[in-house]
Amino acid sequence: MEMPSISKVYQNNLIPAISVMCLLSLVLFWLPVAGSFAAGFIGIKKAGNHQTALIASLISALILGLTMFFLNSSMTSLPIVGAIARTGKIYLPLCFMIPLILGGIAGIAYGK
């Protein structure tokens, strides 16, 4: 019996999980903490196992954090997000990355 390669194991569930998390986070960007937490919690359901779920939440948090880091100055006119964006360049990505990872961990714990 031939063992499947690691890329085939992760390819089936990793890309959809990352895309769901990133899409939900960007749709709910106006709720910085709650929206990212919900995106992480819901996006984990697309991942097949715990390892894929954790990798998907870390990769999507990195993608989302970099996006918010580079779009920080364009969001200062928004009410809630703008208040966080005006405080500093690193606080806005952290407000999106940390809840996304915590939501992913909560989704993994809830799914046991």
KOLSENU-204470 format. One record per residue: residue number from 1; residue in one letter; x, y, z of N, C-alpha, C in turn. Coordinates in Angstrom, 3 decimals, always signed. Atoms other than C-alpha are relative to their C-alpha. Layout:
BEGIN
{node NUM, 'a', {X, Y, Z}, {X, Y, Z}, {X, Y, Z}}
...
//
This chain:
BEGIN
{node 1, 'm', {+0.834, -1.172, +0.000}, {+0.000, +0.000, +0.000}, {+0.884, +1.243, +0.000}}
{node 2, 'e', {-0.804, -1.194, +0.158}, {+1.393, +3.334, -1.065}, {-0.544, +1.128, +0.873}}
{node 3, 'm', {+0.390, -1.125, -0.856}, {+1.358, +6.235, +1.388}, {-0.141, +1.263, -0.852}}
{node 4, 'p', {+0.126, -1.251, +0.758}, {+0.042, +9.534, +0.001}, {+1.029, +1.024, +0.466}}
{node 5, 's', {-0.985, -1.014, -0.359}, {+2.479, +12.406, -0.088}, {-0.652, +1.080, +0.870}}
{node 6, 'i', {+0.497, -1.036, -0.903}, {+2.161, +15.249, +2.390}, {-0.731, +1.085, -0.771}}
{node 7, 's', {+0.653, -1.064, +0.769}, {+1.267, +17.710, -0.341}, {-1.415, -0.403, -0.404}}
{node 8, 'k', {+1.348, +0.431, +0.366}, {-1.738, +15.600, -1.399}, {-0.925, -0.026, +1.208}}
{node 9, 'v', {+0.823, +0.026, -1.205}, {-2.958, +15.243, +2.187}, {-0.472, +1.409, +0.343}}
{node 10, 'y', {+0.346, -1.357, -0.379}, {-2.860, +18.984, +2.875}, {-0.696, +0.776, -1.117}}
{node 11, 'q', {+0.537, -0.764, +1.111}, {-3.865, +20.133, -0.597}, {-1.520, -0.055, -0.048}}
{node 12, 'n', {+1.446, +0.137, +0.100}, {-7.428, +18.854, -0.373}, {-0.746, +0.881, +0.980}}
{node 13, 'n', {+0.716, -0.740, -1.030}, {-8.342, +20.710, +2.807}, {+0.645, +1.323, +0.387}}
{node 14, 'l', {-0.701, -1.196, -0.456}, {-5.748, +23.428, +3.342}, {-0.420, +1.248, -0.772}}
{node 15, 'i', {+0.346, -1.167, +0.818}, {-6.551, +25.761, +0.455}, {-1.433, +0.468, +0.256}}
{node 16, 'p', {+1.350, -0.486, -0.320}, {-10.338, +25.829, +1.076}, {-0.116, +0.611, +1.401}}
{node 17, 'a', {+0.053, -0.544, -1.366}, {-9.799, +26.425, +4.812}, {+0.626, +1.388, +0.050}}
{node 18, 'i', {-0.646, -1.313, +0.029}, {-7.409, +29.317, +4.156}, {-0.883, +1.014, -0.703}}
{node 19, 's', {+0.828, -0.949, +0.752}, {-9.717, +30.873, +1.589}, {-1.254, +0.395, +0.775}}
{node 20, 'v', {+1.183, -0.334, -0.805}, {-12.763, +30.658, +3.881}, {+0.367, +0.958, +1.125}}
{node 21, 'm', {-0.410, -0.879, -1.102}, {-10.870, +32.228, +6.780}, {+0.344, +1.398, -0.483}}
{node 22, 'c', {-0.373, -1.324, +0.519}, {-9.410, +35.037, +4.680}, {-1.219, +0.755, -0.513}}
{node 23, 'l', {+1.185, -0.661, +0.537}, {-12.692, +35.760, +2.933}, {-0.918, +0.499, +1.112}}
{node 24, 'l', {+0.845, -0.436, -1.120}, {-14.698, +35.859, +6.174}, {+0.645, +1.133, +0.793}}
{node 25, 's', {-0.678, -1.074, -0.723}, {-12.074, +38.021, +7.847}, {-0.090, +1.319, -0.749}}
{node 26, 'l', {+0.088, -1.229, +0.781}, {-12.128, +40.514, +5.010}, {-1.428, +0.512, -0.096}}
{node 27, 'v', {+1.395, -0.434, +0.016}, {-15.933, +40.568, +4.904}, {-0.372, +0.633, +1.340}}
{node 28, 'l', {+0.316, -0.491, -1.344}, {-16.104, +41.123, +8.671}, {+1.104, +0.888, +0.566}}
{node 29, 'f', {-1.115, -0.807, -0.491}, {-13.152, +43.534, +8.866}, {-0.460, +1.158, +0.876}}
{node 30, 'w', {+0.491, -1.126, -0.792}, {-15.345, +46.221, +10.435}, {-0.217, -0.395, +1.465}}
{node 31, 'l', {-0.022, +0.499, -1.383}, {-15.478, +44.046, +13.589}, {+1.374, -0.627, +0.241}}
{node 32, 'p', {-1.373, +0.514, -0.007}, {-11.732, +43.676, +14.229}, {+0.214, -1.259, +0.828}}
{node 33, 'v', {-0.275, +1.164, -0.842}, {-11.715, +41.189, +17.099}, {-1.050, -1.092, -0.208}}
{node 34, 'a', {+1.069, +0.999, +0.110}, {-15.088, +39.454, +16.842}, {-0.081, -0.613, -1.395}}
{node 35, 'g', {+0.065, +0.512, +1.361}, {-15.019, +39.129, +13.052}, {+1.111, -0.992, -0.298}}
{node 36, 's', {-1.116, +0.918, +0.216}, {-11.591, +37.507, +13.006}, {-0.159, -1.275, +0.813}}
{node 37, 'f', {+0.233, +1.189, -0.816}, {-12.492, +35.180, +15.846}, {-1.043, -0.908, -0.655}}
{node 38, 'a', {+1.040, +0.778, +0.674}, {-15.649, +34.084, +14.022}, {+0.532, -0.637, -1.271}}
{node 39, 'a', {-0.573, +0.565, +1.224}, {-13.710, +33.600, +10.788}, {+0.903, -1.190, +0.308}}
{node 40, 'g', {-0.844, +1.123, -0.395}, {-11.179, +31.382, +12.543}, {-0.809, -1.181, +0.480}}
{node 41, 'f', {+0.843, +1.071, -0.532}, {-13.876, +29.404, +14.306}, {-0.756, -0.724, -1.115}}
{node 42, 'i', {+0.763, +0.595, +1.096}, {-15.920, +28.830, +11.148}, {+0.915, -0.630, -1.044}}
{node 43, 'g', {-0.908, +0.508, +1.028}, {-12.962, +28.318, +8.813}, {+0.642, -1.325, +0.341}}
{node 44, 'i', {-0.595, +1.258, -0.422}, {-11.621, +25.440, +10.847}, {-0.845, -1.193, -0.443}}
{node 45, 'k', {+0.879, +1.098, +0.402}, {-14.623, +23.344, +9.841}, {+0.341, -0.527, -1.392}}
{node 46, 'k', {-0.401, +0.437, +1.334}, {-13.232, +23.199, +6.275}, {+1.223, -0.909, +0.033}}
{node 47, 'a', {-1.215, +0.800, -0.101}, {-9.976, +21.639, +7.446}, {-0.363, -1.419, +0.431}}
{node 48, 'g', {+0.326, +1.390, -0.287}, {-9.927, +17.880, +7.690}, {+0.442, -0.471, +1.370}}
{node 49, 'n', {-0.505, +0.461, -1.285}, {-7.795, +17.341, +10.775}, {+0.582, +1.176, +0.784}}
{node 50, 'h', {-0.482, -1.061, -0.885}, {-6.233, +19.292, +13.624}, {+1.263, +0.675, -0.528}}
{node 51, 'q', {-1.232, -0.580, +0.511}, {-2.843, +19.782, +11.976}, {-0.288, +0.951, -1.161}}
{node 52, 't', {+0.365, -0.856, +1.120}, {-4.359, +21.161, +8.803}, {-0.717, +1.253, +0.497}}
{node 53, 'a', {+0.733, -1.137, -0.548}, {-6.634, +23.410, +10.854}, {+0.947, +1.018, +0.608}}
{node 54, 'l', {-0.955, -0.924, -0.616}, {-3.748, +24.887, +12.812}, {+0.860, +0.691, -1.050}}
{node 55, 'i', {-0.799, -0.598, +1.069}, {-1.642, +25.432, +9.699}, {-0.838, +1.004, -0.784}}
{node 56, 'a', {+0.874, -0.911, +0.741}, {-4.605, +27.027, +7.918}, {-0.236, +1.286, +0.777}}
{node 57, 's', {+0.221, -1.219, -0.778}, {-5.256, +29.447, +10.781}, {+1.265, +0.850, +0.071}}
{node 58, 'l', {-1.241, -0.773, -0.040}, {-1.579, +30.450, +10.963}, {+0.289, +0.677, -1.342}}
{node 59, 'i', {-0.263, -0.581, +1.319}, {-1.247, +30.978, +7.206}, {-0.988, +1.122, -0.301}}
{node 60, 's', {+0.977, -1.052, +0.271}, {-4.480, +32.937, +6.941}, {+0.212, +1.206, +0.920}}
{node 61, 'a', {-0.329, -1.124, -0.883}, {-3.481, +35.057, +9.961}, {+1.176, +0.788, -0.561}}
{node 62, 'l', {-1.136, -0.685, +0.602}, {-0.197, +35.850, +8.225}, {-0.437, +0.803, -1.227}}
{node 63, 'i', {+0.503, -0.705, +1.183}, {-1.970, +36.760, +4.970}, {-0.814, +1.218, +0.413}}
{node 64, 'l', {+0.848, -1.096, -0.450}, {-4.523, +38.891, +6.791}, {+0.804, +1.079, +0.704}}
{node 65, 'g', {-0.842, -0.979, -0.685}, {-1.907, +40.561, +8.979}, {+0.814, +0.851, -0.963}}
{node 66, 'l', {-0.746, -0.762, +1.000}, {+0.216, +41.538, +5.993}, {-0.918, +0.931, -0.788}}
{node 67, 't', {+0.957, -0.850, +0.711}, {-2.864, +42.856, +4.184}, {-0.359, +1.222, +0.836}}
{node 68, 'm', {+0.360, -1.120, -0.861}, {-3.875, +44.987, +7.153}, {+1.189, +0.919, +0.274}}
{node 69, 'f', {-1.196, -0.823, -0.209}, {-0.291, +46.183, +7.646}, {+0.192, +0.971, -1.151}}
{node 70, 'f', {-0.215, -0.856, +1.151}, {-0.081, +47.533, +4.113}, {-1.186, +0.902, -0.314}}
{node 71, 'l', {+1.176, -0.830, +0.230}, {-3.644, +48.909, +4.015}, {-0.376, +0.838, +1.222}}
{node 72, 'n', {+0.271, -0.672, -1.262}, {-3.393, +50.536, +7.446}, {-0.374, +1.465, -0.189}}
{node 73, 's', {+0.250, -1.439, +0.139}, {-3.284, +54.148, +6.301}, {-1.278, +0.298, -0.768}}
{node 74, 's', {+1.235, -0.251, +0.742}, {-6.274, +53.758, +3.991}, {-1.246, -0.239, +0.843}}
{node 75, 'm', {+1.148, +0.323, -0.843}, {-8.515, +52.651, +6.861}, {-0.207, +0.980, +1.147}}
{node 76, 't', {+0.118, -0.917, -1.134}, {-8.143, +55.641, +9.170}, {-1.318, +0.758, +0.024}}
{node 77, 's', {+1.276, -0.725, +0.007}, {-11.465, +57.170, +8.090}, {-1.175, -0.863, +0.463}}
{node 78, 'l', {+1.063, +0.887, -0.479}, {-13.498, +54.126, +9.216}, {-0.170, +0.155, +1.506}}
{node 79, 'p', {+0.230, -0.280, -1.426}, {-15.115, +54.403, +12.679}, {+0.776, -0.895, +0.968}}
{node 80, 'i', {-0.625, +0.880, -0.991}, {-13.979, +51.336, +14.652}, {+1.422, -0.360, -0.410}}
{node 81, 'v', {-1.314, +0.416, +0.485}, {-11.087, +50.130, +12.526}, {+0.948, +1.197, -0.058}}
{node 82, 'g', {-0.830, -1.191, +0.083}, {-9.832, +53.684, +12.036}, {+0.564, +0.426, +1.334}}
{node 83, 'a', {-0.505, -0.338, -1.340}, {-9.519, +54.252, +15.769}, {+1.192, -0.880, +0.363}}
{node 84, 'i', {-1.131, +0.899, -0.255}, {-7.249, +51.209, +15.988}, {+1.150, +0.322, -0.946}}
{node 85, 'a', {-1.037, -0.286, +0.993}, {-5.382, +52.152, +12.797}, {+0.778, +1.254, +0.355}}
{node 86, 'r', {-0.687, -1.240, -0.360}, {-4.554, +55.600, +14.160}, {+0.975, -0.183, +1.160}}
{node 87, 't', {-0.872, +0.185, -1.163}, {-2.863, +54.180, +17.276}, {+1.406, -0.443, -0.382}}
{node 88, 'g', {-1.323, +0.450, +0.419}, {-0.005, +52.545, +15.416}, {-0.088, -0.991, -1.133}}
{node 89, 'k', {+0.000, +0.843, +1.193}, {+0.992, +50.537, +12.407}, {-0.083, -1.482, +0.340}}
{node 90, 'i', {-0.016, +1.425, -0.319}, {+1.331, +47.208, +14.232}, {-1.255, -0.449, +0.745}}
{node 91, 'y', {+1.160, +0.395, -0.793}, {-1.823, +47.280, +16.373}, {-1.149, -0.539, -0.854}}
{node 92, 'l', {+1.094, +0.465, +0.859}, {-4.277, +46.823, +13.499}, {+0.214, -1.432, -0.475}}
{node 93, 'p', {-0.177, +1.404, +0.367}, {-2.699, +43.622, +12.147}, {-0.119, -0.954, +1.182}}
{node 94, 'l', {+0.111, +0.866, -1.171}, {-2.462, +42.230, +15.671}, {-1.449, -0.200, +0.434}}
{node 95, 'c', {+1.421, +0.130, -0.339}, {-6.166, +42.923, +16.255}, {-0.723, -0.957, -0.925}}
{node 96, 'f', {+0.589, +0.964, +0.908}, {-6.892, +40.696, +13.287}, {+0.660, -1.373, +0.101}}
{node 97, 'm', {-0.728, +1.267, +0.015}, {-4.205, +38.019, +13.615}, {-0.247, -0.837, +1.257}}
{node 98, 'i', {+0.122, +0.750, -1.252}, {-4.475, +37.052, +17.279}, {-1.395, -0.612, +0.163}}
{node 99, 'p', {+1.317, +0.642, -0.115}, {-8.284, +36.546, +17.336}, {-0.241, -1.085, -1.047}}
{node 100, 'l', {+0.159, +1.037, +1.016}, {-8.078, +34.555, +14.094}, {+0.645, -1.302, +0.450}}
{node 101, 'i', {-0.676, +1.199, -0.506}, {-5.569, +32.149, +15.615}, {-0.748, -0.562, +1.205}}
{node 102, 'l', {+0.759, +0.474, -1.165}, {-7.529, +31.984, +18.893}, {-1.339, -0.618, -0.420}}
{node 103, 'g', {+1.234, +0.592, +0.517}, {-10.735, +31.338, +16.936}, {+0.250, -1.357, -0.621}}
{node 104, 'g', {-0.358, +1.308, +0.550}, {-8.987, +28.526, +15.099}, {+0.255, -1.023, +1.095}}
{node 105, 'i', {-0.258, +0.915, -1.116}, {-7.800, +26.998, +18.362}, {-1.310, -0.362, +0.699}}
{node 106, 'a', {+1.296, +0.274, -0.615}, {-11.302, +27.343, +19.836}, {-0.829, -0.937, -0.887}}
{node 107, 'g', {+0.702, +0.900, +0.903}, {-12.739, +25.673, +16.736}, {+0.538, -1.413, +0.060}}
{node 108, 'i', {-0.600, +1.330, -0.146}, {-10.293, +22.799, +17.104}, {-0.455, -0.631, +1.306}}
{node 109, 'a', {+0.411, +0.535, -1.296}, {-11.150, +22.404, +20.796}, {-1.479, -0.353, +0.013}}
{node 110, 'y', {+1.447, +0.263, +0.052}, {-14.883, +22.593, +20.084}, {-0.311, -1.221, -0.856}}
{node 111, 'g', {+0.258, +1.108, +0.910}, {-14.640, +20.002, +17.324}, {+0.402, -1.366, +0.518}}
{node 112, 'k', {-0.443, +1.301, -0.542}, {-13.149, +17.270, +19.539}, {-1.157, -0.868, +0.387}}
//
